Amino acid sequence: MKLLNEHDRESCRNVWIISEFLPDGELHAVSFELLGAARTLAEELGCEVWAAALGRDVSKAAPQLISRGADKVIAVEDGRLEYFNDEFECNILERLVCKYRPEILLGAATSRGRALIPRLAGKLYCGLTADCTGLSIDKETGVLLQTRPAFGGNIMATIQSGGFRPQMATVRPKVMKALEADPIRTGEIIYEAVTEKDGEKIKEIIKAVTEAQSNVNLSDANIIVSGGRAVKGPEGFRLLEELASRLGGAVGASRAAVDSGWIAYPHQVGQTGQTVQADLYIACGISGQIQHLIGMQSCKTIVAIDKDDSTPMMQMADIAIKGDLFEIIPKIIEELDKNGINKGGNKQ
Ligand SMILES: Cc1cc2nc3c(=O)[nH]c(=O)nc-3n(C[C@H](O)[C@H](O)[C@H](O)COP(=O)(O)OP(=O)(O)OC[C@H]3O[C@@H](n4cnc5c(N)ncnc54)[C@H](O)[C@@H]3O)c2cc1C
């Protein structure tokens, strides 16, 4: 056990986020979303937000983190941090956590975060709640309340690990809201060096190769036209593609459609797919089971098209259109064409 026995708990303070970087060294947007969540928690606890930033060069990232809500940035710059190495970063973070003693630590539920954060939780002998969809503070006890889907998404469970410090949670991209950048916000940068012991060679990254980008980027799409079981097959998805293309949007899908083999997995929205935060989400023949809703409920405007107006999706939609999608979508396309709206440049 590293820190955090009963006796030590009181000395732990502040909310930390572990900054996530893209392979090109830029900050991943999820870092700002974590800061947004951390700020809310810190304001309730009356403490500071700290961001740990580990990389080859974090000189550009540190002010960005401050402008998005960090009070302090712990910057660890070292050439050996150019490529992500979970064991190496974990050793450094373990040392920093023991030195500065955060009360709460948030990380990203990305592929990097999923390699790093559980390892860190194990080393620190803490609990970890993965893929949280809600974080808040218990008003009476000051303990972190970590909400996430459980039992296949059929219930939302609120988990506490108040007996340990730091209380650790991960959050998927696009779940929490980032704060607007405030360029005049000030903060402190604390530089920490890598020590001999951090770099103990367990494995060596010789080369990093970036996978060819999939052309489906649902998480950045502002408009998503998404289809479910009712779309009936790949042909039905062509119709959705036509609508998405005219709106300059992307095509999403429910798991039922993906499992049927009508559209590829990167299009799947939901608990076991992508989490999206589009301005406009058009759900076509998707009933809105909790596992789907988890992935899209933060979209700004939700339009649902369904034959049955009692489904969860139709009930939660801002605009619910009752009817057959194969009649309604062609009519919407026709109207868009009449008005000359074709952001994707399709032939009309
Ligand atoms: C562990 C676990 C993880 C899961 N992860 C995900 C996930 O990530 N994403 C996900 O989507 N699901 C996920 N699921 C599956 C989820 O529970 C549902 O089974 C799935 O979302 C249902 O897909 P659907 O809404 O397309 O189909 P259905 O529930 O069958 O809904 C089809 C809808 O289409 C309507 N309809 C039928 N014909 C028409 C028509 N012609 N025009 C208009 N409307 C019509 C029906 O009224 C109905 O509301 C998961 C399940 C489990 C157990």
The ligand as a Tripos MOL2 file, in Angstrom:
@<TRIPOS>MOLECULE
LIG
   53    58     1     0     0
SMALL
NO_CHARGES

@<TRIPOS>ATOM
      1 C1        -23.5010   -4.7280  -22.7260 C.3       1 LIG1
      2 C2        -24.3010   -4.1070  -23.8270 C.ar      1 LIG1
      3 C3        -23.7460   -3.0780  -24.5520 C.ar      1 LIG1
      4 C4        -24.4850   -2.4790  -25.5710 C.ar      1 LIG1
      5 N1        -23.9110   -1.4320  -26.2710 N.ar      1 LIG1
      6 C5        -24.6600   -0.8010  -27.1970 C.ar      1 LIG1
      7 C6        -24.1370    0.3290  -27.9020 C.ar      1 LIG1
      8 O1        -22.9750    0.7500  -27.7230 O.2       1 LIG1
      9 N2        -24.9320    0.9440  -28.8050 N.ar      1 LIG1
     10 C7        -26.2240    0.5270  -29.0760 C.ar      1 LIG1
     11 O2        -26.8910    1.1410  -29.9090 O.2       1 LIG1
     12 N3        -26.7180   -0.5470  -28.4400 N.ar      1 LIG1
     13 C8        -25.9840   -1.2330  -27.5310 C.ar      1 LIG1
     14 N4        -26.4970   -2.3330  -26.9220 N.ar      1 LIG1
     15 C9        -27.7520   -2.8840  -27.4400 C.3       1 LIG1
     16 C10       -29.0170   -2.1810  -26.9430 C.3       1 LIG1
     17 O3        -29.4280   -2.7270  -25.7160 O.3       1 LIG1
     18 C11       -30.1790   -2.3240  -27.9520 C.3       1 LIG1
     19 O4        -30.3900   -3.6960  -28.1960 O.3       1 LIG1
     20 C12       -29.9270   -1.6350  -29.2860 C.3       1 LIG1
     21 O5        -29.5000   -0.3070  -29.0710 O.3       1 LIG1
     22 C13       -31.2200   -1.6290  -30.0790 C.3       1 LIG1
     23 O6        -30.9780   -1.0850  -31.3420 O.3       1 LIG1
     24 P1        -32.1500   -0.3630  -32.1440 P.3       1 LIG1
     25 O7        -32.6930    0.7600  -31.3480 O.co2     1 LIG1
     26 O8        -31.6100   -0.0770  -33.4820 O.co2     1 LIG1
     27 O9        -33.2220   -1.5440  -32.3140 O.3       1 LIG1
     28 P2        -34.6500   -1.7080  -31.6750 P.3       1 LIG1
     29 O10       -34.6190   -1.5900  -30.2150 O.co2     1 LIG1
     30 O11       -35.2040   -2.9460  -32.2690 O.co2     1 LIG1
     31 O12       -35.4620   -0.4370  -32.2140 O.3       1 LIG1
     32 C14       -35.8870   -0.3000  -33.5300 C.3       1 LIG1
     33 C15       -36.8750    0.8630  -33.5820 C.3       1 LIG1
     34 O13       -37.2390    1.1160  -34.9090 O.3       1 LIG1
     35 C16       -38.6260    1.4190  -34.9560 C.3       1 LIG1
     36 N5        -39.1060    1.1360  -36.3240 N.ar      1 LIG1
     37 C17       -39.3120   -0.0660  -36.9250 C.ar      1 LIG1
     38 N6        -39.6080    0.0990  -38.2450 N.ar      1 LIG1
     39 C18       -39.5800    1.4390  -38.4680 C.ar      1 LIG1
     40 C19       -39.7580    2.2420  -39.6370 C.ar      1 LIG1
     41 N7        -39.9930    1.6960  -40.8470 N.pl3     1 LIG1
     42 N8        -39.6340    3.5920  -39.5150 N.ar      1 LIG1
     43 C20       -39.3760    4.1620  -38.3220 C.ar      1 LIG1
     44 N9        -39.1720    3.4470  -37.1740 N.ar      1 LIG1
     45 C21       -39.2650    2.1080  -37.2620 C.ar      1 LIG1
     46 C22       -39.2460    0.5770  -33.8720 C.3       1 LIG1
     47 O14       -40.4740    1.1290  -33.4650 O.3       1 LIG1
     48 C23       -38.1490    0.6330  -32.8100 C.3       1 LIG1
     49 O15       -38.3750    1.7180  -31.9170 O.3       1 LIG1
     50 C24       -25.7910   -2.9440  -25.8880 C.ar      1 LIG1
     51 C25       -26.3350   -3.9770  -25.1350 C.ar      1 LIG1
     52 C26       -25.6160   -4.5590  -24.1310 C.ar      1 LIG1
     53 C27       -26.2470   -5.6630  -23.3260 C.3       1 LIG1
@<TRIPOS>BOND
     1     1     2 1
     2     2     3 ar
     3     2    52 ar
     4     3     4 ar
     5     4     5 ar
     6     4    50 ar
     7     5     6 ar
     8     6     7 ar
     9     6    13 1
    10     7     8 2
    11     7     9 ar
    12     9    10 ar
    13    10    11 2
    14    10    12 ar
    15    12    13 ar
    16    13    14 ar
    17    14    15 1
    18    14    50 ar
    19    15    16 1
    20    16    17 1
    21    16    18 1
    22    18    19 1
    23    18    20 1
    24    20    21 1
    25    20    22 1
    26    22    23 1
    27    23    24 1
    28    24    25 2
    29    24    26 1
    30    24    27 1
    31    27    28 1
    32    28    29 2
    33    28    30 1
    34    28    31 1
    35    31    32 1
    36    32    33 1
    37    33    34 1
    38    33    48 1
    39    34    35 1
    40    35    36 1
    41    35    46 1
    42    36    37 ar
    43    36    45 ar
    44    37    38 ar
    45    38    39 ar
    46    39    40 ar
    47    39    45 ar
    48    40    41 1
    49    40    42 ar
    50    42    43 ar
    51    43    44 ar
    52    44    45 ar
    53    46    47 1
    54    46    48 1
    55    48    49 1
    56    50    51 ar
    57    51    52 ar
    58    52    53 1
@<TRIPOS>SUBSTRUCTURE
     1 LIG1         1 GROUP 0 **** ****
